[in-house]
């Protein structure tokens, strides 16, 4: 189970990021995460009872790490729900720096970069060649007063008069959501 969080990959999910005008933010992920080494072993028929027990116990570890829901589904898959809030200036990488659905990184000039799913080239395992079917949505909402400096969103969403929304559909690890915003000063 070495490097558990570094090898969690998204499969089917809805992720949301809310950037507030003061630079604080919240995010959520509701969907499936895969422990990639277990998925690969399961596809080769090599998951034994000991490994299955360890994978079930890992759901408890996810809950201890802040997930509101973490249920082991088998074959290295977990149904999870995570909702987090962060302070202005605090970076986040979900689920990890190496294998992320999205990251939120404050910049020295006060702007915030939100970028996404392209796995780090140094990630120990990839989904290529597995039966995983990546299918997710990332929605970023911005309070009024948060300026968009740059983005590659597929759709803009008219949420209501207090927020602006941007959406990406992620069906491949090559999709690379990207946005730079500047909170109100």
C-alpha positions in Angstrom: 0.0 0.0 0.0 3.1 2.2 -0.3 2.3 5.6 -2.0 -1.5 5.0 -1.7 -2.5 8.7 -2.3 0.1 9.1 -5.0 -1.6 6.5 -7.1 -5.3 7.4 -6.7 -6.7 8.3 -10.1 -10.2 9.6 -11.0 -12.7 7.6 -13.0 -16.3 8.9 -12.9 -16.8 12.1 -11.0 -18.3 15.5 -10.5 -15.7 18.0 -9.1 -16.4 21.6 -8.2 -14.2 24.5 -7.2 -15.6 27.7 -5.7 -13.3 30.8 -5.6 -14.5 33.5 -3.3 -13.8 37.2 -3.8 -11.4 37.3 -0.7 -9.2 34.5 -2.3 -10.5 31.7 0.0 -12.0 28.7 -1.8 -13.8 25.5 -1.4 -13.8 22.3 -3.5 -15.6 19.0 -3.7 -15.1 15.7 -5.4 -18.0 13.2 -5.6 -17.2 10.0 -7.6 -14.9 7.1 -8.0 -11.2 7.0 -7.3 -9.0 4.1 -8.3 -5.9 2.8 -6.5 -4.2 2.1 -9.8 -1.8 -0.7 -8.8 -4.8 -2.7 -7.4 -6.8 -2.2 -10.6 -3.9 -3.5 -12.7 -3.4 -6.5 -10.5 -7.2 -7.2 -10.5 -7.3 -7.1 -14.3 -4.5 -9.7 -14.3 -6.4 -11.8 -11.8 -3.8 -11.3 -9.1 -5.8 -9.7 -6.2 -5.7 -12.1 -3.2 -7.7 -12.0 0.0 -4.9 -10.2 1.9 -4.7 -7.4 -0.7 -8.5 -7.1 -0.7 -8.5 -6.7 3.1 -5.8 -4.0 2.9 -7.8 -2.2 0.2 -11.0 -2.3 2.4 -9.0 -0.9 5.3 -7.7 1.9 3.1 -11.3 3.2 2.9 -10.9 3.9 6.7 -7.7 5.8 6.0 -9.4 8.0 3.4 -12.1 8.9 6.0 -9.3 9.7 8.5 -7.7 12.0 5.9 -10.9 14.0 5.6 -13.2 12.3 3.1 -16.8 12.5 4.2 -17.5 9.2 2.4 -15.1 6.4 1.3 -16.5 3.0 0.4 -14.4 0.2 -1.2 -16.2 -1.1 -4.3 -13.6 -3.8 -5.2 -10.9 -4.0 -7.9 -9.1 -1.0 -6.4 -12.1 1.3 -6.8 -13.5 3.6 -4.1 -16.8 5.7 -4.0 -15.8 8.9 -2.3 -17.0 12.3 -1.3 -14.7 15.0 -0.2 -15.6 18.6 0.6 -12.9 21.0 1.7 -12.4 24.7 2.3 -9.1 26.5 2.2 -7.6 29.9 3.2 -6.3 32.5 0.9 -2.8 31.6 -0.1 -3.1 27.9 0.7 -2.5 25.4 -2.3 -4.4 22.2 -2.8 -3.8 19.2 -5.0 -6.6 16.7 -5.4 -6.1 13.8 -4.8 -2.3 14.3 -4.9 0.4 16.3 -6.7 1.4 13.3 -8.8 -2.1 12.2 -10.0 -4.5 15.1 -9.9 -8.0 15.9 -11.0 -7.3 19.5 -10.2 -4.9 21.8 -8.3 -5.5 25.2 -6.9 -2.3 27.3 -6.6 -2.0 30.8 -5.3 0.6 32.9 -7.1 2.8 35.7 -5.7 0.9 38.4 -7.6 -2.4 37.4 -5.8 -3.8 35.5 -8.7 -4.9 31.8 -8.4 -4.2 29.1 -10.9 -6.7 26.2 -11.2 -5.5 23.5 -13.4 -6.3 19.9 -14.0 -6.2 16.4 -14.9 -3.0 15.8 -16.9 -1.1 13.3 -14.8 2.5 14.2 -13.7 5.0 12.4 -16.0 6.7 11.0 -12.8 3.5 9.4 -11.5 4.3 5.8 -10.6 1.2 4.3 -12.4 -1.1 5.3 -15.2 -4.6 4.2 -16.3 -3.4 3.5 -19.9 -4.2 -0.1 -20.8 -6.7 -0.6 -18.0 -10.5 -0.9 -18.2 -10.9 2.4 -16.3 -13.3 4.8 -18.1 -12.5 8.3 -17.2 -15.6 10.4 -17.4 -15.9 13.5 -15.2 -17.0 17.1 -15.0 -15.1 20.0 -13.4 -17.0 23.1 -12.7 -15.4 26.3 -11.3 -17.6 29.0 -9.9 -16.4 32.5 -9.1 -17.9 35.1 -6.8 -18.6 38.5 -8.4 -15.4 40.5 -8.2 -13.2 37.6 -9.1 -11.7 38.5 -12.5 -10.8 35.7 -15.1 -7.4 36.4 -16.5 -7.2 33.3 -18.7 -9.1 30.0 -19.2 -9.7 27.1 -21.6 -13.1 26.1 -20.3 -15.4 24.3 -22.8 -18.5 26.1 -21.5 -19.4 29.1 -19.5 -22.4 28.6 -17.2 -24.9 31.3 -16.3 -25.3 30.3 -12.6 -27.0 33.5 -11.3 -26.2 37.1 -10.7 -23.8 36.4 -7.8 -21.5 33.8 -9.6 -19.9 33.0 -12.9 -19.4 29.4 -13.8 -17.0 27.5 -16.1 -17.1 23.8 -17.1 -14.8 21.2 -18.5 -15.8 17.6 -19.4 -12.9 15.2 -18.7 -13.0 12.0 -20.7 -9.3 11.6 -21.2 -6.1 12.0 -19.1 -5.0 14.4 -21.9 -7.7 17.0 -21.0 -6.0 19.8 -19.2 -8.4 22.3 -17.6 -6.7 25.6 -17.0 -7.8 28.9 -15.5 -6.1 31.9 -13.9 -8.3 34.2 -11.7 -7.7 37.3 -9.7 -9.8 37.7 -6.5 -11.0 41.2 -5.5 -8.4 43.1 -3.6 
